[in-house]
Amino acid sequence: MICKNMKPFIVMDIVKEALKYDDTIHFEIGQPDIPPSNGVKEALKKAVDEDLFSYTQSYGLLELREKIVQYYKNEYDVEIDSKQVLLTPGTSGAFLVAYGIALKHGGILALSDPSYPCYKNFASMFGVKTTFFNIGKENKYQLRVKDISKKKFDAILISSPANPTGNIYDRENLKELIKYCDDKNISFISDELYHGLTYDKRADSALEFSENAFVINGFSKYYCMPGLRLGWIVVPKKHLRSAEIIAQNLFISAPTISQYGALEAFDKEYLKATRDEFKRRRDFLYKELSRFFKIDAKPDGAFYLWANISKYSDDSFEFAKKLLNDLHIASTPGIDFGSNRTNRYIRFAYTRDIPHMRKGIQRLESYL
């Protein structure tokens, strides 16, 4: 059974448990409380009114793929072909496509520890092995060539901005990692889901350095459309047919209604306001939580704070349970993200507004 090789995604269990309390303060889930733009809402209504319920082709709506092509040109000065853009049911679908192409049964995927837990769980579905490299404050939570060159693997996956730490890979380091992988014929998979949600530092796309990279993004975070389940993957040209075949068999196509809504998602004014709001939230929560916990670094992007709780506990799971049961504060224990000192950390998400978070800070202050 596949499930035997998969660990539970603890944060989703916490989300379920948190529903028991009417006054829960939510720091647990990476889901923005900001709605998508009015343009997206109107496009969704129009699609429903026009009965646009049929499948699209497996690669998705050409018009939306062309908008994504323009996005890469505008943001990164990178030129890709619309044939390379495959729309998927959330980024989860995109990872399955990337794994299906880049990794054979019994292959090895390199990951950082800590990192998003589903990376490893997806690998188990394909019979893929995983090898981990520890990252921490000492290396700015970034993998480096001098570290990864010590092991053999077939593909590597990084996220920048990262979940759970919010760090962004330095440009030169990212460039060196990609060159190393190209030279060694190692597949490079770049999770860029939190691009756009960057505050004091630019996030570079892997496409700036190689046409061989698999680049994954989606509409759940920056575009505030998590429940519409729509992501995308930029596929290297040599793998276009393979990606199409995998998509046809796994999910036929991404949700049609969501694709029509996403046509209006690239609203620069609205997106800037969204980013500015999350920056305010980050600044507030970083300042407040720093009074109680050691935070290795102010996050550069995404909407998470990686807080060291070792002053109070060396068991992040039990600590998170106590916060939920005693204070009705929902957070994510670090052990969800790996085993490298993660028992000492809690992830706090700033996906709710400042008044909501302030109530949680007040409870923490009294408790700690």
Contacts in CASP RR format, 6 or more apart in sequence:
PFRMAT RR
TARGET T0000
AUTHOR 0000-0000-0000
METHOD contacts of the structure
MODEL  1
MICKNMKPFIVMDIVKEALKYDDTIHFEIGQPDIPPSNGVKEALKKAVDE
DLFSYTQSYGLLELREKIVQYYKNEYDVEIDSKQVLLTPGTSGAFLVAYG
IALKHGGILALSDPSYPCYKNFASMFGVKTTFFNIGKENKYQLRVKDISK
KKFDAILISSPANPTGNIYDRENLKELIKYCDDKNISFISDELYHGLTYD
KRADSALEFSENAFVINGFSKYYCMPGLRLGWIVVPKKHLRSAEIIAQNL
FISAPTISQYGALEAFDKEYLKATRDEFKRRRDFLYKELSRFFKIDAKPD
GAFYLWANISKYSDDSFEFAKKLLNDLHIASTPGIDFGSNRTNRYIRFAY
TRDIPHMRKGIQRLESYL
2 124 0 8 1.000
2 125 0 8 1.000
5 124 0 8 1.000
6 121 0 8 1.000
6 124 0 8 1.000
6 125 0 8 1.000
7 117 0 8 1.000
7 120 0 8 1.000
7 121 0 8 1.000
9 117 0 8 1.000
9 118 0 8 1.000
9 121 0 8 1.000
9 336 0 8 1.000
10 117 0 8 1.000
10 317 0 8 1.000
10 332 0 8 1.000
10 333 0 8 1.000
10 335 0 8 1.000
10 336 0 8 1.000
11 28 0 8 1.000
11 29 0 8 1.000
11 332 0 8 1.000
11 336 0 8 1.000
14 28 0 8 1.000
14 320 0 8 1.000
14 324 0 8 1.000
14 330 0 8 1.000
14 331 0 8 1.000
14 332 0 8 1.000
15 28 0 8 1.000
15 29 0 8 1.000
15 330 0 8 1.000
17 324 0 8 1.000
17 330 0 8 1.000
18 24 0 8 1.000
18 26 0 8 1.000
18 28 0 8 1.000
18 324 0 8 1.000
18 328 0 8 1.000
18 330 0 8 1.000
21 328 0 8 1.000
23 328 0 8 1.000
24 324 0 8 1.000
24 328 0 8 1.000
24 329 0 8 1.000
24 330 0 8 1.000
25 327 0 8 1.000
25 328 0 8 1.000
25 329 0 8 1.000
25 330 0 8 1.000
25 352 0 8 1.000
25 356 0 8 1.000
25 357 0 8 1.000
25 359 0 8 1.000
25 360 0 8 1.000
25 363 0 8 1.000
26 330 0 8 1.000
26 349 0 8 1.000
26 351 0 8 1.000
26 352 0 8 1.000
26 356 0 8 1.000
27 329 0 8 1.000
27 330 0 8 1.000
27 331 0 8 1.000
27 332 0 8 1.000
27 348 0 8 1.000
27 349 0 8 1.000
27 350 0 8 1.000
27 352 0 8 1.000
27 357 0 8 1.000
27 360 0 8 1.000
28 330 0 8 1.000
28 331 0 8 1.000
28 332 0 8 1.000
28 349 0 8 1.000
29 330 0 8 1.000
29 332 0 8 1.000
29 349 0 8 1.000
29 351 0 8 1.000
30 221 0 8 1.000
30 303 0 8 1.000
30 304 0 8 1.000
30 349 0 8 1.000
30 351 0 8 1.000
31 220 0 8 1.000
31 226 0 8 1.000
31 351 0 8 1.000
32 221 0 8 1.000
32 224 0 8 1.000
32 226 0 8 1.000
32 274 0 8 1.000
32 278 0 8 1.000
32 303 0 8 1.000
32 351 0 8 1.000
33 351 0 8 1.000
33 352 0 8 1.000
33 353 0 8 1.000
34 224 0 8 1.000
34 274 0 8 1.000
34 277 0 8 1.000
35 41 0 8 1.000
35 224 0 8 1.000
36 223 0 8 1.000
36 224 0 8 1.000
36 225 0 8 1.000
36 265 0 8 1.000
37 224 0 8 1.000
37 264 0 8 1.000
37 265 0 8 1.000
37 267 0 8 1.000
37 270 0 8 1.000
39 261 0 8 1.000
39 264 0 8 1.000
39 267 0 8 1.000
40 223 0 8 1.000
40 225 0 8 1.000
40 261 0 8 1.000
40 262 0 8 1.000
40 264 0 8 1.000
40 265 0 8 1.000
40 267 0 8 1.000
42 264 0 8 1.000
43 260 0 8 1.000
43 261 0 8 1.000
43 262 0 8 1.000
43 263 0 8 1.000
43 264 0 8 1.000
44 257 0 8 1.000
44 260 0 8 1.000
44 261 0 8 1.000
46 260 0 8 1.000
47 256 0 8 1.000
47 257 0 8 1.000
47 260 0 8 1.000
47 261 0 8 1.000
48 257 0 8 1.000
52 256 0 8 1.000
52 257 0 8 1.000
52 260 0 8 1.000
53 256 0 8 1.000
53 257 0 8 1.000
54 256 0 8 1.000
55 252 0 8 1.000
55 253 0 8 1.000
55 256 0 8 1.000
56 87 0 8 1.000
56 253 0 8 1.000
56 254 0 8 1.000
56 256 0 8 1.000
56 259 0 8 1.000
57 253 0 8 1.000
58 86 0 8 1.000
58 244 0 8 1.000
58 247 0 8 1.000
58 248 0 8 1.000
58 252 0 8 1.000
58 253 0 8 1.000
59 65 0 8 1.000
59 83 0 8 1.000
59 85 0 8 1.000
59 86 0 8 1.000
59 87 0 8 1.000
59 244 0 8 1.000
59 247 0 8 1.000
60 86 0 8 1.000
60 87 0 8 1.000
60 253 0 8 1.000
60 254 0 8 1.000
60 259 0 8 1.000
61 87 0 8 1.000
61 259 0 8 1.000
61 260 0 8 1.000
61 263 0 8 1.000
62 82 0 8 1.000
63 263 0 8 1.000
64 87 0 8 1.000
64 259 0 8 1.000
64 262 0 8 1.000
64 263 0 8 1.000
65 82 0 8 1.000
65 85 0 8 1.000
65 87 0 8 1.000
65 232 0 8 1.000
66 82 0 8 1.000
67 263 0 8 1.000
67 266 0 8 1.000
68 82 0 8 1.000
68 85 0 8 1.000
68 232 0 8 1.000
69 79 0 8 1.000
69 80 0 8 1.000
69 81 0 8 1.000
69 82 0 8 1.000
69 85 0 8 1.000
71 266 0 8 1.000
72 78 0 8 1.000
72 79 0 8 1.000
72 80 0 8 1.000
72 205 0 8 1.000
72 207 0 8 1.000
72 234 0 8 1.000
73 79 0 8 1.000
75 195 0 8 1.000
75 205 0 8 1.000
76 204 0 8 1.000
76 205 0 8 1.000
76 207 0 8 1.000
76 208 0 8 1.000
77 208 0 8 1.000
78 205 0 8 1.000
78 207 0 8 1.000
78 208 0 8 1.000
80 207 0 8 1.000
80 234 0 8 1.000
81 237 0 8 1.000
83 237 0 8 1.000
83 240 0 8 1.000
84 234 0 8 1.000
84 235 0 8 1.000
84 236 0 8 1.000
84 237 0 8 1.000
84 240 0 8 1.000
85 232 0 8 1.000
85 233 0 8 1.000
85 234 0 8 1.000
85 235 0 8 1.000
86 94 0 8 1.000
86 97 0 8 1.000
86 232 0 8 1.000
86 233 0 8 1.000
86 235 0 8 1.000
86 243 0 8 1.000
86 244 0 8 1.000
86 247 0 8 1.000
87 230 0 8 1.000
87 231 0 8 1.000
87 232 0 8 1.000
87 253 0 8 1.000
87 254 0 8 1.000
87 259 0 8 1.000
88 94 0 8 1.000
88 96 0 8 1.000
88 97 0 8 1.000
88 230 0 8 1.000
88 231 0 8 1.000
88 232 0 8 1.000
88 233 0 8 1.000
88 247 0 8 1.000
88 251 0 8 1.000
88 254 0 8 1.000
89 229 0 8 1.000
89 230 0 8 1.000
89 231 0 8 1.000
89 251 0 8 1.000
89 254 0 8 1.000
89 255 0 8 1.000
90 218 0 8 1.000
90 219 0 8 1.000
90 220 0 8 1.000
90 229 0 8 1.000
90 230 0 8 1.000
90 231 0 8 1.000
90 254 0 8 1.000
91 191 0 8 1.000
91 193 0 8 1.000
91 216 0 8 1.000
91 217 0 8 1.000
91 218 0 8 1.000
91 220 0 8 1.000
91 231 0 8 1.000
92 118 0 8 1.000
92 122 0 8 1.000
93 231 0 8 1.000
93 250 0 8 1.000
93 251 0 8 1.000
94 216 0 8 1.000
94 218 0 8 1.000
94 231 0 8 1.000
94 232 0 8 1.000
94 233 0 8 1.000
95 118 0 8 1.000
95 119 0 8 1.000
95 122 0 8 1.000
95 189 0 8 1.000
95 191 0 8 1.000
95 216 0 8 1.000
96 122 0 8 1.000
96 125 0 8 1.000
96 246 0 8 1.000
96 250 0 8 1.000
97 233 0 8 1.000
97 235 0 8 1.000
97 243 0 8 1.000
97 246 0 8 1.000
97 247 0 8 1.000
97 250 0 8 1.000
98 187 0 8 1.000
98 189 0 8 1.000
98 214 0 8 1.000
98 216 0 8 1.000
98 233 0 8 1.000
99 109 0 8 1.000
99 122 0 8 1.000
99 123 0 8 1.000
99 126 0 8 1.000
99 128 0 8 1.000
99 155 0 8 1.000
100 126 0 8 1.000
100 242 0 8 1.000
100 246 0 8 1.000
101 187 0 8 1.000
101 214 0 8 1.000
101 235 0 8 1.000
101 239 0 8 1.000
101 242 0 8 1.000
101 243 0 8 1.000
101 246 0 8 1.000
102 154 0 8 1.000
102 155 0 8 1.000
102 187 0 8 1.000
102 189 0 8 1.000
102 214 0 8 1.000
103 109 0 8 1.000
103 123 0 8 1.000
103 126 0 8 1.000
103 128 0 8 1.000
103 154 0 8 1.000
103 155 0 8 1.000
103 187 0 8 1.000
104 154 0 8 1.000
105 126 0 8 1.000
105 127 0 8 1.000
105 128 0 8 1.000
106 127 0 8 1.000
106 128 0 8 1.000
106 129 0 8 1.000
107 127 0 8 1.000
107 128 0 8 1.000
107 129 0 8 1.000
107 153 0 8 1.000
107 154 0 8 1.000
108 128 0 8 1.000
108 129 0 8 1.000
108 130 0 8 1.000
108 131 0 8 1.000
108 152 0 8 1.000
108 153 0 8 1.000
108 154 0 8 1.000
108 155 0 8 1.000
109 119 0 8 1.000
109 120 0 8 1.000
109 123 0 8 1.000
109 128 0 8 1.000
109 129 0 8 1.000
109 130 0 8 1.000
109 131 0 8 1.000
109 153 0 8 1.000
109 154 0 8 1.000
109 155 0 8 1.000
109 156 0 8 1.000
109 157 0 8 1.000
110 130 0 8 1.000
110 131 0 8 1.000
110 132 0 8 1.000
110 133 0 8 1.000
110 143 0 8 1.000
110 148 0 8 1.000
110 151 0 8 1.000
110 153 0 8 1.000
110 155 0 8 1.000
110 156 0 8 1.000
110 157 0 8 1.000
111 119 0 8 1.000
111 120 0 8 1.000
111 130 0 8 1.000
111 131 0 8 1.000
111 132 0 8 1.000
111 133 0 8 1.000
111 156 0 8 1.000
111 157 0 8 1.000
112 132 0 8 1.000
112 133 0 8 1.000
112 134 0 8 1.000
112 135 0 8 1.000
112 141 0 8 1.000
112 143 0 8 1.000
112 158 0 8 1.000
112 162 0 8 1.000
113 132 0 8 1.000
113 133 0 8 1.000
113 134 0 8 1.000
113 135 0 8 1.000
113 337 0 8 1.000
113 338 0 8 1.000
113 339 0 8 1.000
113 340 0 8 1.000
113 342 0 8 1.000
114 135 0 8 1.000
114 164 0 8 1.000
114 165 0 8 1.000
114 306 0 8 1.000
114 334 0 8 1.000
114 337 0 8 1.000
114 338 0 8 1.000
114 340 0 8 1.000
114 342 0 8 1.000
114 345 0 8 1.000
115 157 0 8 1.000
115 159 0 8 1.000
115 162 0 8 1.000
115 163 0 8 1.000
115 337 0 8 1.000
115 338 0 8 1.000
116 159 0 8 1.000
116 163 0 8 1.000
116 164 0 8 1.000
116 191 0 8 1.000
116 337 0 8 1.000
117 336 0 8 1.000
117 337 0 8 1.000
117 338 0 8 1.000
119 130 0 8 1.000
119 157 0 8 1.000
120 130 0 8 1.000
123 129 0 8 1.000
123 130 0 8 1.000
131 151 0 8 1.000
131 153 0 8 1.000
132 338 0 8 1.000
132 340 0 8 1.000
133 143 0 8 1.000
133 147 0 8 1.000
133 148 0 8 1.000
133 151 0 8 1.000
134 340 0 8 1.000
135 141 0 8 1.000
135 142 0 8 1.000
135 143 0 8 1.000
135 340 0 8 1.000
136 296 0 8 1.000
136 340 0 8 1.000
136 341 0 8 1.000
137 296 0 8 1.000
137 297 0 8 1.000
139 147 0 8 1.000
140 167 0 8 1.000
140 170 0 8 1.000
140 297 0 8 1.000
141 162 0 8 1.000
141 165 0 8 1.000
141 166 0 8 1.000
141 167 0 8 1.000
141 296 0 8 1.000
141 297 0 8 1.000
142 167 0 8 1.000
142 169 0 8 1.000
142 170 0 8 1.000
142 173 0 8 1.000
143 156 0 8 1.000
143 158 0 8 1.000
143 177 0 8 1.000
144 173 0 8 1.000
144 176 0 8 1.000
144 177 0 8 1.000
145 176 0 8 1.000
145 177 0 8 1.000
145 180 0 8 1.000
148 156 0 8 1.000
148 177 0 8 1.000
148 180 0 8 1.000
149 180 0 8 1.000
153 186 0 8 1.000
154 186 0 8 1.000
154 187 0 8 1.000
155 186 0 8 1.000
155 187 0 8 1.000
155 188 0 8 1.000
155 189 0 8 1.000
156 177 0 8 1.000
156 181 0 8 1.000
156 186 0 8 1.000
156 187 0 8 1.000
156 188 0 8 1.000
156 189 0 8 1.000
157 189 0 8 1.000
157 190 0 8 1.000
157 191 0 8 1.000
158 169 0 8 1.000
158 174 0 8 1.000
158 177 0 8 1.000
158 188 0 8 1.000
158 189 0 8 1.000
158 190 0 8 1.000
158 191 0 8 1.000
159 190 0 8 1.000
159 191 0 8 1.000
159 192 0 8 1.000
159 193 0 8 1.000
159 194 0 8 1.000
160 167 0 8 1.000
160 168 0 8 1.000
160 169 0 8 1.000
160 174 0 8 1.000
160 190 0 8 1.000
160 191 0 8 1.000
160 192 0 8 1.000
160 203 0 8 1.000
160 204 0 8 1.000
161 167 0 8 1.000
161 168 0 8 1.000
161 194 0 8 1.000
161 195 0 8 1.000
161 197 0 8 1.000
161 198 0 8 1.000
161 203 0 8 1.000
161 299 0 8 1.000
161 300 0 8 1.000
161 301 0 8 1.000
161 302 0 8 1.000
162 168 0 8 1.000
162 194 0 8 1.000
162 302 0 8 1.000
163 194 0 8 1.000
163 302 0 8 1.000
163 304 0 8 1.000
163 337 0 8 1.000
164 304 0 8 1.000
164 306 0 8 1.000
164 332 0 8 1.000
164 334 0 8 1.000
164 336 0 8 1.000
164 337 0 8 1.000
164 345 0 8 1.000
164 347 0 8 1.000
165 296 0 8 1.000
165 297 0 8 1.000
165 299 0 8 1.000
165 304 0 8 1.000
165 306 0 8 1.000
166 194 0 8 1.000
166 299 0 8 1.000
166 300 0 8 1.000
166 301 0 8 1.000
166 302 0 8 1.000
166 304 0 8 1.000
166 306 0 8 1.000
167 297 0 8 1.000
167 299 0 8 1.000
167 300 0 8 1.000
167 301 0 8 1.000
168 198 0 8 1.000
168 201 0 8 1.000
168 202 0 8 1.000
168 203 0 8 1.000
168 300 0 8 1.000
168 301 0 8 1.000
169 177 0 8 1.000
169 203 0 8 1.000
169 204 0 8 1.000
171 202 0 8 1.000
171 204 0 8 1.000
174 204 0 8 1.000
174 206 0 8 1.000
174 209 0 8 1.000
175 209 0 8 1.000
177 188 0 8 1.000
178 188 0 8 1.000
178 206 0 8 1.000
178 209 0 8 1.000
178 210 0 8 1.000
178 213 0 8 1.000
179 209 0 8 1.000
179 210 0 8 1.000
180 186 0 8 1.000
181 187 0 8 1.000
181 188 0 8 1.000
181 210 0 8 1.000
181 212 0 8 1.000
182 188 0 8 1.000
182 210 0 8 1.000
182 212 0 8 1.000
187 212 0 8 1.000
187 214 0 8 1.000
188 206 0 8 1.000
188 210 0 8 1.000
188 212 0 8 1.000
188 213 0 8 1.000
188 214 0 8 1.000
189 213 0 8 1.000
189 214 0 8 1.000
189 216 0 8 1.000
190 205 0 8 1.000
190 206 0 8 1.000
190 213 0 8 1.000
190 214 0 8 1.000
190 215 0 8 1.000
190 216 0 8 1.000
191 216 0 8 1.000
192 203 0 8 1.000
192 205 0 8 1.000
192 206 0 8 1.000
192 215 0 8 1.000
192 216 0 8 1.000
192 217 0 8 1.000
193 216 0 8 1.000
193 217 0 8 1.000
193 218 0 8 1.000
193 220 0 8 1.000
193 221 0 8 1.000
194 203 0 8 1.000
194 221 0 8 1.000
194 222 0 8 1.000
194 301 0 8 1.000
194 302 0 8 1.000
194 303 0 8 1.000
195 203 0 8 1.000
195 205 0 8 1.000
195 217 0 8 1.000
195 222 0 8 1.000
196 203 0 8 1.000
196 222 0 8 1.000
196 271 0 8 1.000
196 275 0 8 1.000
197 221 0 8 1.000
197 222 0 8 1.000
197 275 0 8 1.000
197 278 0 8 1.000
197 301 0 8 1.000
197 302 0 8 1.000
197 303 0 8 1.000
198 275 0 8 1.000
198 300 0 8 1.000
198 301 0 8 1.000
199 275 0 8 1.000
199 278 0 8 1.000
199 279 0 8 1.000
199 282 0 8 1.000
199 299 0 8 1.000
199 300 0 8 1.000
199 301 0 8 1.000
200 298 0 8 1.000
200 300 0 8 1.000
201 300 0 8 1.000
201 301 0 8 1.000
203 300 0 8 1.000
203 301 0 8 1.000
205 215 0 8 1.000
206 213 0 8 1.000
206 215 0 8 1.000
207 213 0 8 1.000
207 215 0 8 1.000
207 234 0 8 1.000
211 236 0 8 1.000
211 237 0 8 1.000
212 236 0 8 1.000
213 234 0 8 1.000
213 236 0 8 1.000
214 233 0 8 1.000
214 234 0 8 1.000
214 235 0 8 1.000
214 236 0 8 1.000
215 233 0 8 1.000
215 234 0 8 1.000
216 231 0 8 1.000
216 232 0 8 1.000
216 233 0 8 1.000
216 234 0 8 1.000
217 231 0 8 1.000
217 232 0 8 1.000
218 230 0 8 1.000
218 231 0 8 1.000
218 232 0 8 1.000
219 225 0 8 1.000
219 228 0 8 1.000
219 230 0 8 1.000
219 231 0 8 1.000
219 258 0 8 1.000
219 262 0 8 1.000
219 265 0 8 1.000
220 226 0 8 1.000
220 227 0 8 1.000
220 228 0 8 1.000
220 229 0 8 1.000
220 230 0 8 1.000
220 231 0 8 1.000
221 302 0 8 1.000
221 303 0 8 1.000
222 271 0 8 1.000
222 274 0 8 1.000
222 275 0 8 1.000
223 262 0 8 1.000
223 265 0 8 1.000
223 271 0 8 1.000
224 274 0 8 1.000
225 258 0 8 1.000
225 262 0 8 1.000
225 265 0 8 1.000
228 255 0 8 1.000
228 257 0 8 1.000
228 258 0 8 1.000
228 261 0 8 1.000
228 262 0 8 1.000
229 254 0 8 1.000
229 255 0 8 1.000
229 258 0 8 1.000
230 254 0 8 1.000
230 255 0 8 1.000
230 258 0 8 1.000
230 259 0 8 1.000
230 262 0 8 1.000
231 254 0 8 1.000
233 243 0 8 1.000
235 243 0 8 1.000
247 253 0 8 1.000
278 303 0 8 1.000
278 350 0 8 1.000
280 354 0 8 1.000
281 303 0 8 1.000
281 350 0 8 1.000
281 353 0 8 1.000
281 354 0 8 1.000
281 357 0 8 1.000
282 298 0 8 1.000
282 299 0 8 1.000
282 301 0 8 1.000
282 303 0 8 1.000
282 305 0 8 1.000
282 350 0 8 1.000
284 350 0 8 1.000
284 354 0 8 1.000
284 357 0 8 1.000
284 358 0 8 1.000
285 305 0 8 1.000
285 348 0 8 1.000
285 350 0 8 1.000
285 357 0 8 1.000
286 295 0 8 1.000
286 298 0 8 1.000
286 299 0 8 1.000
286 305 0 8 1.000
288 357 0 8 1.000
288 358 0 8 1.000
288 361 0 8 1.000
289 295 0 8 1.000
289 305 0 8 1.000
289 307 0 8 1.000
289 348 0 8 1.000
289 361 0 8 1.000
291 365 0 8 1.000
292 307 0 8 1.000
292 364 0 8 1.000
292 365 0 8 1.000
292 368 0 8 1.000
293 307 0 8 1.000
293 308 0 8 1.000
293 309 0 8 1.000
293 311 0 8 1.000
293 346 0 8 1.000
294 307 0 8 1.000
294 308 0 8 1.000
294 310 0 8 1.000
294 311 0 8 1.000
295 305 0 8 1.000
295 306 0 8 1.000
295 307 0 8 1.000
295 308 0 8 1.000
296 306 0 8 1.000
296 308 0 8 1.000
299 305 0 8 1.000
299 306 0 8 1.000
303 349 0 8 1.000
303 350 0 8 1.000
303 351 0 8 1.000
304 347 0 8 1.000
304 348 0 8 1.000
304 349 0 8 1.000
304 350 0 8 1.000
305 347 0 8 1.000
305 348 0 8 1.000
305 349 0 8 1.000
305 350 0 8 1.000
306 345 0 8 1.000
306 347 0 8 1.000
307 345 0 8 1.000
307 346 0 8 1.000
307 347 0 8 1.000
307 348 0 8 1.000
308 344 0 8 1.000
308 345 0 8 1.000
309 316 0 8 1.000
309 319 0 8 1.000
309 344 0 8 1.000
309 345 0 8 1.000
309 346 0 8 1.000
310 344 0 8 1.000
312 319 0 8 1.000
312 368 0 8 1.000
313 319 0 8 1.000
314 343 0 8 1.000
314 344 0 8 1.000
315 343 0 8 1.000
316 333 0 8 1.000
316 334 0 8 1.000
316 335 0 8 1.000
316 342 0 8 1.000
316 343 0 8 1.000
316 344 0 8 1.000
316 345 0 8 1.000
316 346 0 8 1.000
317 333 0 8 1.000
317 334 0 8 1.000
317 335 0 8 1.000
317 343 0 8 1.000
319 333 0 8 1.000
319 346 0 8 1.000
320 331 0 8 1.000
320 332 0 8 1.000
320 333 0 8 1.000
320 346 0 8 1.000
323 329 0 8 1.000
323 330 0 8 1.000
323 331 0 8 1.000
323 346 0 8 1.000
323 364 0 8 1.000
323 367 0 8 1.000
324 330 0 8 1.000
324 331 0 8 1.000
326 367 0 8 1.000
327 360 0 8 1.000
327 363 0 8 1.000
327 364 0 8 1.000
327 367 0 8 1.000
328 363 0 8 1.000
329 360 0 8 1.000
329 363 0 8 1.000
329 364 0 8 1.000
331 346 0 8 1.000
331 347 0 8 1.000
331 348 0 8 1.000
332 346 0 8 1.000
332 347 0 8 1.000
332 348 0 8 1.000
332 349 0 8 1.000
333 342 0 8 1.000
333 346 0 8 1.000
333 347 0 8 1.000
334 342 0 8 1.000
334 343 0 8 1.000
334 345 0 8 1.000
334 346 0 8 1.000
334 347 0 8 1.000
335 342 0 8 1.000
335 343 0 8 1.000
336 342 0 8 1.000
336 347 0 8 1.000
337 347 0 8 1.000
350 357 0 8 1.000
END
